[in-house]
Each structure stands twice: as C-alpha cells, then as structure tokens.
Amino acid sequence: MCLGIPGKVIEIDNSNALLTQAKVAFGSISKSVSLCFTPDAKVGDYVVVHVGFAISIINEEQANELMHALAQLGETDEISN
C-alpha cells in the first residue's frame, strides 16, 4: 500500500532553485524532501509526503487527524519512536 505521511517542515534549502528541498520532521525522525510540487510550503507548514516528495500542504489539525488514522492502521510504528 502507498501512503502519504504528514510531517512538519523544519528547514528549507533554496540553494538550488530547480530542486528546492526541505527537512521535514515525522515525529522524532527527519528526512530531506523535495518541494517541487509544493513550492509555497514554508517553515512551520505541514505537508503530506509520498516517496520523497511533499505532495500537498495541510493544516496542523488535518496532519493530526491523518496521523491518528494511520496509527489506528498500525502504519506509524516506525515514525512514532
């Protein structure tokens, strides 16, 4: 199954205009993510990430609801530790 996981943008790297990257926090884990589909994302925003790409910007309430739903499915064990 393919899932989009919500995370919080904690840092943006604009050093390459064609390949803007962000550090996104998923619980205690952070990963580098491409912002090519969400160029308006800012530090502090929540984004849904799928295969290394932020595919949409969501608000904190939506992020919490999605994490809760994923937790009920048992899909957050790796990111909640």
C-alpha positions in Angstrom: 0.0 0.0 0.0 1.2 3.5 -0.8 0.8 6.1 1.9 1.3 9.8 2.2 2.6 10.7 5.6 2.2 14.1 7.2 5.2 15.9 8.5 6.3 19.4 9.6 8.7 21.5 7.6 11.5 22.5 9.9 14.1 23.8 7.4 14.2 24.8 3.7 17.2 24.7 1.4 16.8 27.1 -1.6 20.4 26.8 -2.7 19.3 25.0 -5.9 16.3 26.9 -7.5 15.4 23.9 -9.6 15.4 21.4 -6.7 14.2 23.1 -3.5 14.5 20.7 -0.6 13.1 20.7 2.9 13.9 18.9 6.1 10.6 17.5 7.3 10.0 16.1 10.8 8.0 12.9 11.2 7.8 12.5 15.0 11.4 12.0 16.1 12.7 11.3 12.5 13.5 14.0 9.9 14.1 13.4 6.2 15.0 15.5 3.2 12.0 16.0 0.9 11.5 17.7 -2.4 9.2 20.7 -2.5 8.9 20.7 -6.3 5.1 20.0 -6.0 4.6 22.4 -3.1 6.7 25.4 -3.8 4.6 27.6 -1.5 5.5 25.5 1.6 7.2 27.4 4.4 8.9 26.5 7.6 6.2 25.5 10.1 3.8 24.2 7.5 2.6 20.6 7.5 2.9 18.7 4.3 1.9 15.2 3.1 4.9 13.3 1.8 4.9 10.4 -0.6 8.1 8.8 -1.9 10.3 11.7 -1.0 8.0 14.5 -2.4 5.8 16.9 -0.5 2.5 16.5 -2.5 0.2 18.9 -0.5 0.2 21.4 2.2 -2.2 20.8 5.1 -3.0 22.4 8.4 -2.0 21.1 11.8 -5.5 19.7 12.5 -5.5 17.7 9.3 -2.0 16.4 10.0 -3.1 15.2 13.5 -6.2 13.6 12.1 -4.2 11.8 9.4 -1.6 10.6 11.9 -4.3 9.3 14.2 -5.9 7.4 11.3 -2.5 5.9 10.3 -1.8 5.0 13.9 -5.1 3.1 14.0 -4.0 1.1 11.0 -0.7 0.4 12.6 1.2 2.3 9.9 3.1 4.7 12.2 5.2 2.4 14.4 8.4 3.3 12.6 7.9 7.1 12.9 6.5 7.3 16.4 9.5 6.0 18.2 
